[in-house]
Amino acid sequence: MEPSQTHKRTHSKLNEDTDETRMMDLRSRFKKMHPLDLQSDESFNLFFEDAEEHLVSKYLHDLEQFFSRLPPNATRDLS
């Protein structure tokens, strides 16, 4: 299943979830999209503080959409 299909969550659905559930979901999605970040928890916290929840959610959605459009032989390895 492609990343964009694993987290089809609308902004209204995010509003229905508990704060803790939303944070866990956003953090998990952030980590999946940034697999080489060895300090992903700290990166997520800084990003979340600066961007606020709605922008973090939009960013992750857009990034998932981008990755879902890559050809099958494309790599996400940035090293």
Helices and strands as residue ranges (DSSP letters): H 3-6, H 11-16, H 19-33, H 40-68
